[in-house]
Structures are given as C-alpha cells and as structure tokens.
Amino acid sequence: MRFTFALCSALVALALAACSRPQPHFIGSALTPKPAYDFTLADQHGHAFRLSSERGKAVILFFGYTHCPDVCPATMASLRRAYDDLTPAQRANVQVVFVTVDPERDGPRALGRFIDTFDPSFVGLTGTEAQLAPIERAYHVFHQRIPGTRADGGYLVAHTGAVYLIGPGGDLRVMHGWQDPPRTISADVAALLS
C-alpha cells in the first residue's frame, strides 16, 4: 500500500514537473499554439512542397507577391537578416517560406528570380487560386488586386503583411508585423528552437 502511494506520488510529481516546464517568452505576438494549417504547393523549382514535411524545423511563413514595390522586398530582406542572425546550427533547423498572393504572375520562374535575390535556400510557393484560397483563409491573409495602379498599366495587390512562426512540432506559435526588426524575429525563432 505504501509502495503504491509512493509510486502514485512520484508519477504525479513527474507529470506536474513536465507541465511546469517554462514556456518560451516571445517578443512578437504569441499565439495560442495550434497545428499550423497544412498545405502542398509548387515551389520555385516546380516541385511539390508540403508544409508538414518541415516538421522538426521552425518555419518562417510570409505571404506576398514578386511585383510588390515595397512591403514584400523589405520583409524578405528583413527575414534574410533575421536568418543570418541565427547560428549555423539554428539555420540548419529553419525554413523560410514565401507564398504568393498573385499566382497569375508568380509562376515558378518569377518566384525563383525573386527568392534568389534574398537566399536560394528560401522556398517560394505558388498554386492556383483554388489551391491558395483555403490556405489564405486558414492564415487570415487578406489580399485585393488594385487595377491600373502601375504606370505600365499593371496592378498592385494590397495584402496582409504578417510573418508567422511555426514551431518544430508543427504548431503556429508567433506572429510578427512586416516592420518588426529582424533581431526580434531571430530571437523568437531561437526561442522556438530551444
């Protein structure tokens, strides 16, 4: 009887210790952890890329488009600086993923040129409007084409500028704004990896 009580007490103590493991402190907006919506799209090389295949890594996820004149290149440059702030061991466990909101113009070739400007190890993804729509809903990505807003008669796309951090376990954990300093993003990625 005493042995059973002692065993139960030890198990309860272990369970409480596991539950009381300190949670990482994030600089960005901490989200209630939930599984990141999984999807498969074509990457800049024309290969299928599935988000869940990145389990074990932290994923930095951003939605934009290659013809964007300001927010997207600024954000991607910031993500490159955040990536560079990490140690080589940390970078080996991080994947930066860019998903287009303008599939009409952003095929694999356009994405490849855009991604290579920042880091060829980053992944650029595209698909059909039908493939992208449920992903955009899941990540609350707003976008709207604004016709005739370019001097060449083309269009701009107004869109959400959030950067999402997905932990190695596949949970959506943190959200940053596109203007957040790179060091705050890299600090949160490092916290996810610790």
C-alpha positions in Angstrom: 0.0 0.0 0.0 2.8 2.4 0.9 4.6 1.4 -2.2 1.6 2.1 -4.4 1.0 5.5 -2.7 4.7 6.4 -3.2 4.6 5.4 -6.8 1.5 7.4 -7.5 3.0 10.4 -5.7 6.2 10.1 -7.8 4.1 9.9 -11.1 2.1 12.9 -10.1 5.3 14.9 -9.3 6.7 13.9 -12.7 3.6 15.0 -14.5 3.5 18.3 -12.7 7.2 18.9 -13.5 6.5 18.3 -17.2 3.6 20.6 -17.1 5.5 23.4 -15.4 8.3 23.4 -18.0 8.8 27.1 -18.7 7.3 28.3 -21.9 9.4 30.4 -24.2 9.0 34.2 -23.9 8.3 35.7 -27.3 8.8 39.3 -28.4 6.2 39.1 -31.2 2.6 38.3 -30.6 2.4 34.9 -29.0 -0.5 32.8 -30.4 -2.3 30.1 -28.7 -0.5 27.0 -30.0 -2.5 25.1 -32.6 -1.5 22.9 -35.5 -0.5 25.1 -38.5 -2.8 24.5 -41.4 -1.0 22.0 -43.7 -0.8 22.5 -47.5 1.0 21.4 -50.6 2.0 23.9 -53.3 4.6 24.0 -56.1 7.9 25.6 -55.2 10.2 27.8 -57.4 11.7 24.7 -59.0 8.3 23.2 -59.9 8.5 20.5 -57.2 5.7 19.8 -54.7 6.4 21.3 -51.2 4.3 20.2 -48.3 4.4 22.3 -45.1 4.2 19.3 -42.8 7.4 17.9 -44.4 9.2 20.6 -42.4 8.4 19.1 -39.0 11.4 19.3 -36.8 12.3 22.7 -38.2 11.0 26.2 -37.3 9.2 27.7 -40.3 9.0 31.4 -41.0 6.0 31.9 -43.2 5.2 35.1 -45.2 2.6 35.8 -47.9 3.3 38.4 -50.6 4.0 38.7 -54.3 7.0 39.3 -56.5 5.8 42.5 -58.2 5.3 44.2 -54.8 7.2 47.5 -54.8 7.8 47.9 -51.1 6.4 45.6 -48.3 7.4 42.3 -49.8 11.1 43.0 -50.7 11.5 44.9 -47.4 10.1 41.9 -45.5 12.1 39.4 -47.3 15.3 41.4 -46.7 14.4 41.6 -43.1 13.8 37.8 -43.0 17.2 37.3 -44.6 18.8 39.4 -41.8 16.9 37.5 -39.2 18.1 34.2 -40.7 21.7 35.5 -40.8 21.4 36.4 -37.1 20.9 32.7 -36.2 23.8 30.4 -35.6 24.7 27.9 -38.4 23.2 25.1 -36.2 20.0 27.1 -35.8 19.8 27.9 -39.6 20.0 24.2 -40.3 16.7 23.8 -38.5 14.9 26.8 -40.0 13.0 27.1 -43.3 11.8 30.5 -44.7 8.7 30.0 -46.9 7.2 32.7 -49.1 3.6 32.1 -50.5 2.4 34.2 -53.4 -1.0 36.0 -53.3 -0.6 36.7 -57.0 -0.5 33.4 -58.8 -1.3 34.9 -62.2 2.1 36.5 -62.4 4.1 34.4 -59.9 4.9 31.1 -61.5 8.0 29.1 -60.5 10.4 31.1 -62.7 9.3 34.5 -61.3 9.4 33.1 -57.8 12.9 31.7 -58.4 14.3 35.1 -59.5 12.6 36.8 -56.5 13.8 34.2 -53.9 17.3 34.0 -55.3 17.6 37.8 -54.6 17.4 37.0 -50.9 18.6 33.5 -50.3 18.4 30.4 -52.6 17.7 28.2 -49.5 14.4 30.0 -49.0 11.3 28.4 -50.6 8.8 30.3 -52.9 5.4 28.7 -53.4 2.6 29.1 -55.9 -0.6 27.4 -56.9 -4.0 28.0 -58.4 -6.4 30.4 -56.9 -8.5 27.4 -55.8 -5.4 25.9 -54.1 -4.4 29.1 -52.4 -7.9 30.2 -51.1 -8.2 27.7 -48.2 -4.6 28.5 -47.2 -5.3 32.2 -47.2 -8.4 31.7 -45.1 -6.6 29.5 -42.6 -3.9 32.1 -42.1 -6.2 35.1 -42.3 -4.5 36.5 -45.3 -6.3 39.4 -47.0 -5.4 40.4 -50.5 -7.1 42.5 -53.1 -6.0 43.4 -56.6 -5.9 47.1 -57.3 -6.2 47.5 -61.2 -4.4 50.3 -63.0 -2.2 51.2 -60.1 1.1 50.9 -62.0 2.5 53.2 -64.7 2.8 50.3 -67.1 -1.0 49.6 -66.8 -0.4 46.7 -64.5 -1.8 46.2 -61.0 -0.7 46.2 -57.4 -2.0 43.9 -54.7 -3.0 45.1 -51.3 -2.3 42.3 -48.8 -1.7 41.3 -45.2 1.9 41.8 -44.1 2.1 39.3 -41.2 5.0 37.0 -40.6 4.1 33.7 -39.0 6.4 31.5 -36.9 5.7 27.8 -36.8 7.5 25.7 -34.2 9.3 22.4 -34.9 6.3 20.5 -33.7 4.1 22.0 -36.4 2.3 24.4 -34.2 1.6 28.0 -35.1 3.2 30.0 -32.3 4.1 33.6 -33.1 3.1 36.4 -35.4 5.2 39.4 -36.3 4.4 42.5 -38.3 6.4 43.1 -41.5 8.1 46.1 -39.9 9.4 44.3 -36.9 13.2 44.4 -36.5 15.0 41.3 -37.8 16.6 40.7 -34.3 13.1 40.3 -32.7 12.2 37.7 -35.3 15.5 35.8 -34.9 15.1 35.9 -31.1 11.7 34.3 -31.4 12.9 31.7 -33.8 15.8 30.9 -31.4 13.3 30.6 -28.6 11.2 28.1 -30.7 14.3 26.0 -31.3 15.4 26.0 -27.6 
